[in-house]
Structures are given as C-alpha cells and as structure tokens.
Amino acid sequence: MLFSLQTFATWSIIIVDKNTGEIGMAGASCTDDVYNIGKIIPGKGAIIVQAESNNDARQIGFEMINAGYSSQAILNVLKRKTYLPWDQQYAVVTLNKSGYARAYTGKNVPANKGVLTSREFSIQGNTLASKVAIKLIYIAIKKAQRQGKSIQEILMIALRAGATAGGDSRCGTQVASSAFIFVSKPNDLPNKPYFNLTVSGETAKKDNAVLLLQNMFDDYYTHHTK
C-alpha cells in the first residue's frame, strides 16, 4: 500500500565530497518539520523525495543506493507511475563512479519550482517566493566550494541564500518554520550523522527557522573549533 505524507519542502540540497566520502543534506520549509524528506546512506549516497513526499519512493531509492545503482537508474525507477511522480520532486546523488547528481520535478508540483544540478550536488525547490531562488542558491554553493568551505558550511550558506531570496512563499516574512542540516562520514551509522542540526515547530512562533539554525550552527562552531 502506498503511503504519501505531504511535506511541501520548499528548498533542499544534497551534496557529496568524492574525496572524503562525506554526504550532506539540508532543507527548509513552511511546515512544522521538514527533516524527513530525505535519507543519507553513509559512504554511498542520498535521496530526497519532496512535495507530496512519497515514502515508498524514498524507500526504494534508499535501497537502490545501498545496492550500488547509479543516480540515473534510480531516477528512472522513481518516475514510474506507481510512485505518482507528477506530484513529486526527486533528487538523487551517489558516490559511485556513475554518480552524477540527478533531479526531477513533476508537473503538479507547486510553483515557483525548479532544480539545478552539478556533478556533486543537487538543489530543488517548490512553493518558492522567488523564481530566481534556485539559481541564487546554485551561485552561492559554487562560490563556497571555490573558497574551500566544508560541506556543512556550504549547506548553511545555501539555506541562507534561499532565505534571502524569500524562502517559502506561504511563510511570508517568516521565510521558513523548519530547517535542518545533516552531514554523514563514510563510517557513520544510518540515521546517525556526525553533524546534525534541526529546527522544527516554528509555525506558531513565527520565527525564521533558517536564522535559528544559523544561530545553532554558529554556536556549534564556537564550541567545536577551539
């Protein structure tokens, strides 16, 4: 039986470092909790299924990454009508030799929407306040990579770029009510990334979840880089 949980994640990112084997994921949305849109398989890859956020699609993608399939092969399966792809937004990035980032947006996914991919990362968004948000996030990531930033720093910069562009159109000036950053090293256990920051439940409080996450991020570096 198919189970679909509506999680209209507004903007999200998957990024890998093929030299260190690290895999990172981040997202923000005008929902109470956005962290369940994706899965990281340490040392192998990651998948995000957002918009209608079909759990069966996410699970089969997880299993295929774990079995060593390429990102394109996985995306081909996820686009089967069984998974209602017209309502989904997918992103898959793997660390294998054929592991280019791949992404897809269904025709029924709410606008503003779009995806941009590079060899080692994918950006996807919907219900965005700005039509150029995805492009601005892409530019911010490429700049951070040139500066030699860590994966977690790049992901924080990417979330801030999306927030600066207006974030989730449903949130107004709040921009986002939940946000997260996960980064896994190759030997981490699944669901236990070594870097894990999450902000949730800000729907009623009206605080910008990305700014709250930035504060947590800054506090982490204050206590872990001395």
N, C-alpha and C positions, 0 to 999 in steps of 0.2 A: 504494500500500500504506500502510495506516495504521501509524503508529509511536507508541506510548504509553510514556512514561517516568514511572515512579512517583515523584512528588515531592510527598509529602503536606505541602504548605506549611501551616503552622498559622495564622498570621495575616499578612495583607498589606494594603497600602494603595496606591491610586493617587490622586493629587491634581493638579489643574491650577490655574494662575493665569491667568484670561482677560484680565487687564490686561497682564501681562508676557509671556504666552505660554509661561511655564515649565511643565514637566511633571515630576512626581516620582513615584517608586515606592519602596516598601520592603517587606521581608518578613523573617520569622524562622521557623525550623523545627527540629525534632529530626532533621534529616538532615544529611549531610556538606556539601551545597552546595545552597542554595535560590535562588540568583540567577537561574537560567534559567527561572523560572516566567513571566516577562513580557517584553514588548518596549515600548520607547518610540519613537514616531515623532516626532522633534522638530518642534514647531510644529503638530502635528496631533492627537496623542492617544496613548493607551497601552492595552495589553491584558494581563490576567493570566489564565492558564489553570492551575489548580492542582488538587489532589487527585490524580487519575490523570495530570493534566498532559499532555494530548494535543497533540503537536507540530503536527499538521495543523490542528487547531482554532486554535492560536496563530498559525500562518502565514496562514490565510485571514482571521483577524481583523486581522492586521497589514496585509495587502493591502487590505482594505476600508477601514480607517482612512486609509491612504495615498491611496485613491481618493476620499475625502470622504464616505463613508456615515455616517449617524447611528449613535449608540451602540445605539439600539433595533433598527435594521435589522441591525446586526452580530450582536447577541444573538439575533435571530430565526434567523439562519443557523446560529449555533453550537449552537442547540438541536435541529438536525436529527439524526436517529438515526445518520447517518454518523459523527458525532463522539462518539458514546457519551455524551450529555450527562448521563445518570443517574449517571455516575461522576465528573463534572467540577464544578468551581466556577469560574465565569467572572466577570470584571469588565472593563468597557469604559468609558473616559472619553474624550471628544473635545473639541476646541476649536472646532468649527464651531457655527453658531447653534443647531442642534438637538442640541447635545452635552451633554445631561444624562448623569450617571453612571448606568450600568445594571449590574446584577449578577444572578447566578443560582446556585443550589445544587442539584445533582442529588440524588435520593432515596437513592442508595447512598453518598454522601459520609459519612465517619465523623463521628459526634457527639463532643463538642459542636460544633455548626456553626451558621453563620448569616452574613448580610450586612446591612449598613446603608449607605445611600447618601444623599448630599446632591447639590445641583446640580453641585458641583465636585469631589467626591471619593467614593470607594467603599472600604469596609472589608469584608473577607471572611475567614472563618476556619473551620477544622475541626480535629478531634482536640484541642480546647481543654481546658485543665484547669478552666476556669470557664465556666458558662453565661452569665455576665454580661460576659465579656471584651469582646465586640464593642461592647456599649453603653458600657462604660468607655472604650474607645478613641475612640468617637464623641464622648463628652463632652470628652475630653482634646483632640481636634482642634479642636472648636468653641471651646474656651477659648483655645487657642493662636492661632487665627485672630483672635479678638477682641483679643488682645494684639499683633497685628501681626507675628507671628513669620514668618520666611522659610519657604519650602517645606521646606528641609532640616531646619530646627529643628522644624517641625511633624511631619515624618516620624519624627525621633528621639524626640520626645515620645510619638508614637503607639506606636512599638515598645516604649518603656519602660512605657507603660500596659498593653500586652499582657503584658509580662514580669511586672509587678507583680501582674497577675491570675492568674499561674501558668503562662502560656505554653503550651507543648506538653505535653499530658498524658503522653506517652511518655517525656519527659525528666526527670520528677521535679523535684528541686530545682535541676537544671542549667538548666531552663526552655527553653533553645534551644541548638543546637550549630552553627547557621549563621545569618547575618543580613546584610542589605545595605541600602544607600540609594543610589539613583541620582536625579539631577536633570539635566534637559536644558533648555538655552535654545533658542529657535526656530531658530537658525542652527548648532546643533551637528550633527555628523555622527551618523548612526545608530550605535549601539553605542559611541559615544564621548561620554558625558555629561560635562559640565564638573565635576560633583560626583559622585564615585564612591567609596564605601567598602564593603568587603566583608570579612566574616569567615567562614571555612569550615573544615571538618575538625576541629571540636572534639568529635566524637563520642567519641573515645578519651580525650581530655584532660579531659573533664568540666568545662570552664569555660563559664560562661554567655556565649554569643555576643553577646547584646544588651549586656551590660556591657562586653565587649571592644570592641564597636562604639562604645559611648558614649565609651570612652577614646580611640579613634581620632578620633571626632568632636570631642572637647574639644581634642585635640592639633592638629587641623586649624585650629580657630578661634583657637588660641593663636598659630599661625604665619601666619595669613592676615588677621587683623583688626587688626594693629598699624599 
